[in-house]
Amino acid sequence: MKLFFRKSGKRCSMNRFCLYILTVILLSSCVNAGDNENRIAVARAGQEILYYDQIPNIVPDGTSPEDSIAIIHNYINNWARKELLYIKAEENLSSENKVEIDRQLRDTRTNLVTYQYQRQMMLQRMDTTITEDELGNYYATNEKKFSLSSNIVKALFIKVPSDVPSLDKIRMSARSSDQNDLQQLETLCYQFAEKFDDFGEGWVTMDRLCVELPQDIVNQENLLRYNTSYETHDSSSVYLITFRDYRLRHSLAPYDYVRNDIKSIILNNRRFEFLQQLEKEIYNEAVKANLFTQY
């Protein structure tokens, strides 16, 4: 790497370099980055010049002057290595590879410009409003698409220490549907429970629920068919689950479980149809304006 600053006679020492960088730092507030004549050049690699204002803020606060210089010096050296490697590659790359690179650059730019234009048009013109009726109709006419791959439940999960004094009350209240019992349960769990979760009263997979347990449930289907609660323990804790509702794998998924999926499907279908129509419009306009001719 050749440092791009004047030197008199002998090669600049590290001290001279440090002094130069420190001077650059002091003067940087006066640099006009929009005018190369007033910018402070730090290094040159081939025909490429690195200016001080191009160096990112990579020196942590509180770094000593010596370490600051070392960090900046290392950045400049890394910049030079990359630039010099690029120069060497440009000089020695085969013409076939250069043609291929140009093609890939054109393709990449075409894809990026097209994507941004499509995105802009969708934001401006595509209707993204989906009514509840649309969601319900799609669910009703596409039930085969919504077969469950896992057992799902609406459940209450509680983990309490084995020696909790109110375990019987917690167990009884957790299995009750009475609102007073549930309020009492909430109070007890806030006092004693290590974990207390109803999963937002929404559906959750049994596999997700089993992650909270000290051992797997061997036959989830039988458990759900014949039980409304489940209890297990390890050496320090008791685990209680109350099942409010369930659906078995391979059965139809509940509407509220797949509602967001349906919304995404409808939006994706709209995007596809919108982009197809946009492409058709542009093609037809080009043909009318004689911008496209097939030989």
C-alpha positions as CSV (number, residue, x, y, z in Angstrom):
1,M,0.0,0.0,0.0
2,K,1.2,3.5,-0.9
3,L,0.2,6.2,1.5
4,F,-1.1,9.2,-0.4
5,F,0.6,12.1,1.5
6,R,3.7,14.1,0.8
7,K,7.0,13.0,2.4
8,S,10.4,14.5,2.3
9,G,13.3,12.3,1.4
10,K,13.1,9.2,3.6
11,R,10.1,6.9,4.1
12,C,7.7,8.2,6.8
13,S,8.1,6.4,10.1
14,M,5.1,5.1,12.1
15,N,5.4,8.2,14.3
16,R,5.1,10.4,11.2
17,F,2.0,8.4,10.2
18,C,0.5,8.7,13.7
19,L,1.1,12.4,13.6
20,Y,-0.5,12.6,10.2
21,I,-3.6,10.7,11.3
22,L,-4.0,12.7,14.5
23,T,-3.8,15.9,12.4
24,V,-6.4,14.5,10.1
25,I,-8.7,13.8,13.0
26,L,-8.3,17.3,14.3
27,L,-9.0,18.8,10.9
28,S,-11.8,16.5,9.9
29,S,-14.5,18.8,11.1
30,C,-13.5,21.3,8.5
31,V,-13.6,18.8,5.6
32,N,-16.0,19.5,2.8
33,A,-16.9,15.9,1.7
34,G,-18.6,17.0,-1.4
35,D,-15.5,18.5,-3.0
36,N,-12.6,16.2,-3.6
37,E,-10.1,19.1,-3.7
38,N,-10.9,19.8,-0.1
39,R,-11.1,16.2,1.1
40,I,-8.2,14.7,3.0
41,A,-6.6,11.8,1.1
42,V,-5.4,9.0,3.3
43,A,-4.1,6.3,0.9
44,R,-4.0,5.3,-2.8
45,A,-4.3,1.9,-4.3
46,G,-3.8,2.0,-8.1
47,Q,-6.1,4.9,-9.2
48,E,-8.4,4.5,-6.3
49,I,-8.1,7.0,-3.4
50,L,-9.3,6.5,0.1
51,Y,-10.4,9.8,1.8
52,Y,-10.6,10.3,5.5
53,D,-14.3,10.9,5.4
54,Q,-14.8,7.5,3.9
55,I,-13.4,5.8,7.0
56,P,-16.2,4.6,9.3
57,N,-16.3,5.4,13.0
58,I,-14.6,2.2,14.1
59,V,-12.7,3.5,17.1
60,P,-14.6,2.8,20.4
61,D,-14.9,5.7,22.9
62,G,-12.1,5.7,25.4
63,T,-9.5,4.1,23.1
64,S,-6.0,5.3,23.6
65,P,-4.3,7.4,20.8
66,E,-1.9,4.5,20.1
67,D,-4.7,1.9,19.8
68,S,-6.8,4.4,17.7
69,I,-4.0,4.8,15.2
70,A,-3.5,1.0,15.0
71,I,-7.2,0.5,14.3
72,I,-7.3,3.1,11.6
73,H,-4.0,1.8,10.1
74,N,-5.5,-1.7,10.0
75,Y,-8.6,-0.5,8.3
76,I,-6.5,1.3,5.6
77,N,-4.4,-1.8,5.0
78,N,-7.5,-3.9,4.6
79,W,-9.0,-1.4,2.2
80,A,-5.8,-1.5,0.2
81,R,-5.6,-5.3,0.1
82,K,-9.1,-5.5,-1.3
83,E,-8.6,-2.8,-3.9
84,L,-5.3,-4.3,-5.1
85,L,-6.8,-7.7,-5.3
86,Y,-9.7,-6.2,-7.4
87,I,-7.2,-4.5,-9.7
88,K,-5.2,-7.7,-10.2
89,A,-8.4,-9.6,-10.8
90,E,-9.6,-7.1,-13.4
91,E,-6.2,-7.3,-15.2
92,N,-6.1,-11.1,-15.3
93,L,-9.7,-12.2,-15.5
94,S,-10.5,-14.0,-18.8
95,S,-12.7,-12.2,-21.3
96,E,-15.3,-15.0,-21.0
97,N,-15.5,-14.5,-17.2
98,K,-15.9,-10.7,-17.7
99,V,-18.7,-11.3,-20.1
100,E,-20.4,-13.6,-17.6
101,I,-20.0,-11.0,-14.8
102,D,-21.5,-8.3,-17.0
103,R,-24.5,-10.6,-17.8
104,Q,-25.0,-11.3,-14.1
105,L,-24.8,-7.6,-13.2
106,R,-27.4,-6.8,-15.9
107,D,-29.7,-9.6,-14.7
108,T,-29.3,-8.5,-11.0
109,R,-30.1,-4.9,-11.9
110,T,-33.0,-5.9,-14.0
111,N,-34.4,-8.0,-11.2
112,L,-33.9,-5.3,-8.6
113,V,-35.5,-2.6,-10.7
114,T,-38.4,-4.8,-11.7
115,Y,-39.0,-5.9,-8.0
116,Q,-39.0,-2.3,-6.8
117,Y,-41.4,-1.2,-9.5
118,Q,-43.7,-4.1,-8.8
119,R,-43.6,-3.3,-5.1
120,Q,-44.3,0.4,-5.8
121,M,-47.3,-0.5,-8.0
122,M,-48.7,-2.9,-5.5
123,L,-48.5,-0.3,-2.7
124,Q,-50.2,2.3,-5.0
125,R,-52.9,0.2,-6.7
126,M,-53.5,-3.2,-5.1
127,D,-56.4,-3.7,-2.8
128,T,-55.2,-5.3,0.5
129,T,-58.6,-5.2,2.3
130,I,-59.9,-8.7,3.2
131,T,-63.3,-9.0,4.8
132,E,-64.2,-11.7,7.3
133,D,-66.7,-13.1,4.7
134,E,-63.8,-13.6,2.2
135,L,-61.8,-15.4,4.9
136,G,-64.8,-17.6,5.9
137,N,-65.7,-18.4,2.3
138,Y,-62.1,-19.4,1.5
139,Y,-62.1,-21.7,4.6
140,A,-65.4,-23.3,3.7
141,T,-64.5,-24.0,0.1
142,N,-60.9,-25.2,0.8
143,E,-61.3,-27.4,3.9
144,K,-59.0,-30.1,2.5
145,K,-56.1,-27.7,2.6
146,F,-56.5,-27.3,6.4
147,S,-55.9,-30.7,7.7
148,L,-53.9,-30.6,11.0
149,S,-50.4,-32.1,11.0
150,S,-50.3,-31.9,14.8
151,N,-52.6,-32.3,17.8
152,I,-53.7,-28.9,19.0
153,V,-55.3,-27.8,22.3
154,K,-56.6,-24.9,24.2
155,A,-55.1,-25.5,27.6
156,L,-54.1,-24.0,30.9
157,F,-50.5,-24.9,32.0
158,I,-49.2,-24.5,35.6
159,K,-45.9,-25.4,37.1
160,V,-45.5,-25.1,40.8
161,P,-42.9,-26.2,43.4
162,S,-43.6,-29.7,44.8
163,D,-43.9,-28.3,48.4
164,V,-46.3,-25.5,47.6
165,P,-48.8,-25.4,50.5
166,S,-51.9,-24.7,48.3
167,L,-51.4,-27.5,45.7
168,D,-54.8,-29.1,46.3
169,K,-56.5,-25.7,45.9
170,I,-54.5,-25.0,42.7
171,R,-55.4,-28.4,41.3
172,M,-59.1,-28.1,42.1
173,S,-59.3,-24.5,40.8
174,A,-57.4,-25.3,37.6
175,R,-60.0,-28.0,36.7
176,S,-63.0,-25.8,37.4
177,S,-64.9,-23.6,34.9
178,D,-66.4,-21.4,37.6
179,Q,-65.2,-17.8,37.3
180,N,-64.6,-17.4,41.1
181,D,-62.4,-20.5,41.1
182,L,-60.4,-19.2,38.2
183,Q,-59.9,-15.9,39.9
184,Q,-58.7,-17.7,43.0
185,L,-56.4,-19.8,40.8
186,E,-54.9,-16.7,39.3
187,T,-54.2,-15.2,42.7
188,L,-52.6,-18.5,43.9
189,C,-50.5,-18.9,40.8
190,Y,-49.2,-15.3,41.0
191,Q,-48.1,-16.2,44.6
192,F,-46.6,-19.6,44.1
193,A,-46.4,-20.8,40.5
194,E,-43.1,-21.0,38.6
195,K,-45.1,-20.8,35.3
196,F,-48.7,-20.0,34.7
197,D,-49.9,-19.8,31.0
198,D,-53.1,-20.0,29.1
199,F,-51.4,-19.2,25.8
200,G,-53.7,-16.2,25.2
201,E,-56.7,-18.6,25.3
202,G,-55.6,-19.6,21.7
203,W,-54.7,-22.9,20.1
204,V,-51.2,-24.4,20.7
205,T,-49.7,-27.6,19.5
206,M,-49.3,-30.5,22.0
207,D,-45.7,-30.7,20.9
208,R,-45.2,-27.1,22.1
209,L,-46.9,-27.9,25.4
210,C,-44.8,-31.0,25.9
211,V,-41.7,-29.0,25.8
212,E,-42.7,-27.6,29.2
213,L,-42.9,-31.1,30.7
214,P,-40.2,-33.2,32.2
215,Q,-41.0,-36.2,29.9
216,D,-42.9,-36.7,26.6
217,I,-46.5,-37.8,26.5
218,V,-46.4,-41.1,24.7
219,N,-49.9,-41.3,23.2
220,Q,-51.2,-37.7,22.9
221,E,-54.4,-38.8,21.1
222,N,-55.6,-41.2,23.8
223,L,-54.8,-38.6,26.5
224,L,-56.9,-36.0,24.8
225,R,-59.8,-38.3,24.0
226,Y,-60.2,-39.6,27.5
227,N,-58.9,-36.9,29.8
228,T,-59.6,-33.2,30.5
229,S,-56.5,-32.8,32.6
230,Y,-53.0,-34.1,33.0
231,E,-50.5,-34.1,35.9
232,T,-46.9,-35.1,36.2
233,H,-43.9,-34.2,38.3
234,D,-40.1,-34.3,38.7
235,S,-38.0,-34.0,41.8
236,S,-38.8,-30.3,42.4
237,S,-41.9,-29.4,40.6
238,V,-45.5,-30.4,39.8
239,Y,-46.9,-29.9,36.3
240,L,-50.6,-29.4,35.8
241,I,-52.5,-29.1,32.4
242,T,-56.2,-28.6,32.0
243,F,-57.5,-29.1,28.5
244,R,-60.3,-26.7,27.5
245,D,-60.6,-28.0,23.9
246,Y,-58.7,-30.1,21.4
247,R,-58.4,-31.2,17.8
248,L,-56.5,-34.3,16.7
249,R,-54.0,-34.5,13.9
250,H,-55.5,-35.1,10.4
251,S,-58.8,-33.5,11.4
252,L,-60.0,-30.2,10.1
253,A,-58.1,-27.3,11.6
254,P,-60.4,-24.8,13.5
255,Y,-61.0,-21.6,11.6
256,D,-59.5,-19.3,14.2
257,Y,-56.3,-21.5,14.1
258,V,-55.8,-21.0,10.4
259,R,-57.4,-17.5,9.9
260,N,-54.0,-15.7,9.6
261,D,-52.8,-18.4,7.1
262,I,-55.9,-17.9,5.0
263,K,-55.3,-14.1,5.0
264,S,-51.7,-14.7,3.8
265,I,-52.9,-17.1,1.1
266,I,-55.5,-14.6,-0.2
267,L,-53.0,-11.8,-0.3
268,N,-50.4,-13.9,-2.1
269,N,-53.1,-14.9,-4.7
270,R,-53.9,-11.2,-5.2
271,R,-50.3,-10.3,-5.6
272,F,-49.8,-13.0,-8.2
273,E,-52.9,-11.9,-10.1
274,F,-52.1,-8.2,-9.8
275,L,-48.5,-8.8,-11.2
276,Q,-49.8,-10.9,-14.0
277,Q,-52.3,-8.2,-15.0
278,L,-49.6,-5.5,-14.6
279,E,-47.3,-7.4,-16.9
280,K,-50.1,-7.9,-19.5
281,E,-51.0,-4.2,-19.4
282,I,-47.3,-3.2,-20.0
283,Y,-47.0,-5.7,-22.9
284,N,-50.2,-4.5,-24.6
285,E,-49.2,-0.8,-24.2
286,A,-45.8,-1.6,-25.7
287,V,-47.3,-3.4,-28.7
288,K,-49.7,-0.4,-29.4
289,A,-46.8,2.0,-29.2
290,N,-44.6,-0.1,-31.5
291,L,-42.1,-0.6,-28.7
292,F,-42.1,-4.4,-29.3
293,T,-41.6,-6.1,-32.5
294,Q,-41.1,-9.9,-33.1
295,Y,-39.0,-10.8,-36.1
